[in-house]
Amino acid sequence: MKEVFRQKKTYWFIGTFIAGCIFWAALTTGLHMLDSPEFCGMCHIMDDVVASHAASTHAELDCNDCHMPQGNTFSRIIFKTRVGSGHVYYNILDPEGIPNRLEAKPETKALIEVNCIRCHKATIKNIDHSAKKDCSSCHSGLPHGTQSYKTKEWNEEPKSGELLKKKEGIS
């Protein structure tokens, strides 16, 4: 009897391990599919954003390489669920409430900044970045170009001496 119980326990353990591996593989594959520009572009409001991304130097990246936390799959799932639930709400329950122009929320802007620094760490350590508050202050055209969803100010080049004045704290 002990031998039968031990054998069942072994089969249960192996079956649970295999099921866990299949679940994890399906989860990470699903997350990767949900990260793609093709998935993000399914909403009509994203057409310009997806097209400009495809024409940019960052075209090989998935949307969520920049727009989601990196490293911890669990934190990615939590973030994606929270953000995605808002997208589902607007697209299914309140399509009239979808804005004509998308703006990243402060939390998302901070996350994008962290991801810019993560990818471009080797480059930015050689340059003084104290003149502007964040990466997009100078690199506003990346990776989405100068599409119509951005304000006029977003695309303006800084005036001569403006960066130097900001660096020195002069208003």
ZIJONOR-V889129 format. One record per backbone hydrogen bond with DSSP energy under -0.5 kcal/mol. CO is the residue of the C=O (numbers start at 1). NH is the residue of the N-H. E is the energy in kcal/mol with one decimal. If there is no record, write none. Layout:
co:nh:e
CO:NH:E
CO:NH:E
This chain:
co:nh:e
1:5:-2.3
2:6:-2.6
3:7:-2.2
4:8:-2.5
5:9:-2.4
6:10:-2.1
7:11:-2.4
8:12:-2.7
9:13:-2.5
10:14:-2.7
11:15:-2.9
12:16:-2.6
13:17:-2.4
14:18:-2.5
15:19:-2.6
16:20:-2.5
17:21:-2.2
18:22:-2.5
19:23:-2.6
20:24:-2.7
21:25:-2.5
22:26:-2.5
23:27:-2.5
24:28:-2.6
25:29:-2.2
26:30:-2.5
27:31:-2.5
28:32:-2.2
29:33:-2.2
30:34:-2.2
31:35:-1.0
32:35:-0.5
32:36:-0.5
33:36:-0.9
35:63:-1.3
35:64:-0.9
36:40:-2.4
37:41:-2.4
39:42:-1.6
40:43:-1.0
43:46:-1.8
44:47:-1.3
46:50:-2.9
47:51:-2.3
48:52:-2.5
49:53:-2.2
50:54:-2.3
51:55:-1.1
53:56:-1.5
56:59:-1.2
58:61:-2.1
62:65:-1.8
62:66:-0.5
63:66:-1.3
63:67:-1.9
64:68:-0.8
70:72:-1.0
71:73:-0.7
72:76:-1.8
73:77:-2.3
74:78:-2.3
75:79:-2.5
76:80:-3.0
77:81:-2.5
78:82:-2.3
79:83:-2.7
80:84:-2.8
81:85:-2.0
82:86:-0.9
83:86:-0.5
83:87:-1.6
84:88:-2.8
85:89:-2.2
86:90:-2.2
87:91:-2.6
88:92:-2.4
88:93:-0.6
89:93:-2.0
89:94:-1.4
94:97:-1.7
95:98:-1.0
105:109:-2.7
106:110:-2.4
107:111:-1.8
108:112:-2.8
109:113:-2.2
110:114:-2.2
111:115:-2.2
112:116:-2.5
113:117:-2.4
114:118:-2.3
115:119:-2.0
116:120:-2.5
118:121:-0.6
120:123:-0.5
120:124:-2.6
121:125:-1.4
123:126:-1.4
124:127:-1.3
127:129:-0.6
129:132:-0.8
134:137:-1.2
134:138:-0.5
135:138:-1.3
135:139:-2.6
139:142:-1.5
141:145:-2.6
144:147:-0.6
147:150:-1.7
151:155:-0.8
152:155:-0.8
153:156:-0.9
159:162:-2.3
161:165:-2.4
162:166:-2.3
163:167:-2.2
164:168:-2.1
165:169:-0.5
165:170:-2.8
166:169:-0.7
